[in-house]
Amino acid sequence: MFNRKIIALLSSLVFLMAIGLSNAQTDEAVVVETVMVESGGQSYPAYLASPEAEGTYPGIVLLHSFRGLQDGYKTFTREFAAEGYVVLSVEWQTFGDQPTDDVVEQLTRDSIVVLEARSDVNDQLGLTGFCAGGRHTMLFLPQIKEFDAGFAWYGFPIRGEPGAIDLVDDLDAPLYIVHGSKDRPSPIADIYQYAQALDAADKYFELKVYQGEPHGFMVNGAEVNRNEAATDAFSEMISFFDRQLKN
C-alpha cells in the first residue's frame, strides 16, 4: 500500500515537471509585453508576443471575442508567436463592451501602426479574430488593404450594416473561415451563404467546418481547447498564414 502511494506520488511529480518544462520551453522562445495602442484619443492596452530569436517576422493583429481578452487568448497569442509571428492582441473593449464598427476599425488600423514601427516585423501582415472578432476579420479584411491575409474564427458574416457579405466585391486578400456545424449564435447556414457569395465573386477563400463543434470551440475562457478539432484548426491557421505570409 505504502509503495503504491510512493509510486503514485512520483508519477504525479514527473507529470508536473513535464508540464513545467513544456511551459518553460515555450516561454524561452517567446517574449511577452504589454503595449499601448493610441486610437481615437484613447490608449488601449494590448498583449504582444514575439519570437525571442533575432529576425523579422510577419505581424498579426488578433481580435478577441466579445468576452474580452481572456487568459485563453493570451495563451493562444504566445503559442501563435512561437510559430514565427509577432502577434498583437488588442483589448478592443477597453472603453465599452460594444464599440461601433468604426471605432474597432480605426483601432485595428492603429494596431498596424504599432506593428509596422517594430524592427522585428517585416512587410507581411495578417488579421485574425474570434466570434465578434471573427466578424470584424471578415468585415475589415476587404477595407484595410494593408492586410495580406485573414483567418476568421466562427464569425458573423451577415450581421451588421454593412455586413461582411455586403463587402465581398472589395475583398482582395485571401480569407480562411473556420466554423462549427453546431454553432448556434452564428448558424452554419449563414457561413454557407457567405461562402457562396465569395465564390460567385471569384474571391479566394478556404472554408473548414468541424462537424458537431459549437461556437467558441477554440478558446474557452482561461484555456485553449486541446481537443482534436481545436488542435487541427490551430494547425490549419498556421499552415494558411505560412503559405500566405512567409512565401
Summary of the structure (lengths in Angstrom):
residues: 247
radius of gyration: 19.1
end to end distance: 59.3
largest distance: 70.9
contacts: 818
relative contact order: 0.12
helix: 41%
strand: 26%
